[in-house]
Amino acid sequence: MAIQHPILVIDDDTALRTALIEQLVQGGEFLPTEANCLADAEVKLAQADVRFDAILLDVGLPDGDGRDFCKKLRKQGLKTPVIMLTGSAEETDIIRGLDSGANDYLAKPFRFNELLARLRAQMRSFENSEDAVFTIGPYTFRPAVKQLLEVARNKRIRLTDKETAILKFLYRAAGKPVARQVLLNEVWGYNAAVTTHTLETHVYRLRQKIEPDPAVSRLLLTEGGGYRLNADGAVVIS
């Protein structure tokens, strides 16, 4: 099962935006959402249950400058990677874009494969940075330091490398079940000496750490021949 990364594409050029959406969807790696102006983008970003792994942001938009919008997002605390798309390759424009908080800057016309490479690179960099923080139930999850923090009780839970990798991959699955063998391959690699029993043991230990009642899983669920992360922590009625 391929993990689909939600991406927000903000551009008022309908033809370019449509082409980008089509190409992003084609490989099955990304799940794009489109916005044709900054007001539309703000609505999409404000949705409570929506997260984006990256933002593609045009500079020239009908209701404002993308660079000013990026600066505003950074002031609001948004850490998500932002790649600017612009019609100008002038050095002064590139510097202004990067100074506004953008992670990368790509001049139009650009090659789609180059955009993909830059997109993947920025997401990898973010996931391994100190800034990457995800919400899982009552916890904030910081993969870079292998830690869960339950803010309400100021409780810190230390995770092993494998436990961190399991949680991160399940989180990226966005609530969809991941087969045991897929998760095993992702976390341990294609190692014939490692069996699904190893994975089950790690999941058991992880549940002991993170579930309020390890006997009744609410966060890390067994489902569909594998496991699913119920990141909002809501009670699941079967």
Secondary structure, DSSP 8 states (H G I E B T S, - for coil): ----EEEEEE-S-HHHHHHHHHHHHHTSSEEEEEESSHHHHHHHHH-TT---SEEEEESEETTEEHHHHHHHHHHTT--S-EEEEES---HHHHHHHHHTT-SEEEESS--HHHHHHHHHHHHHHHHTSTT--EEETTEEEEGGGTEEEEGGGTEEEE--HHHHHHHHHHHHTTT--EEHHHHHHHHH-S-TT--HHHHHHHHHHHHHHH-SSTTS-SSEEEETTEEEE-TT------
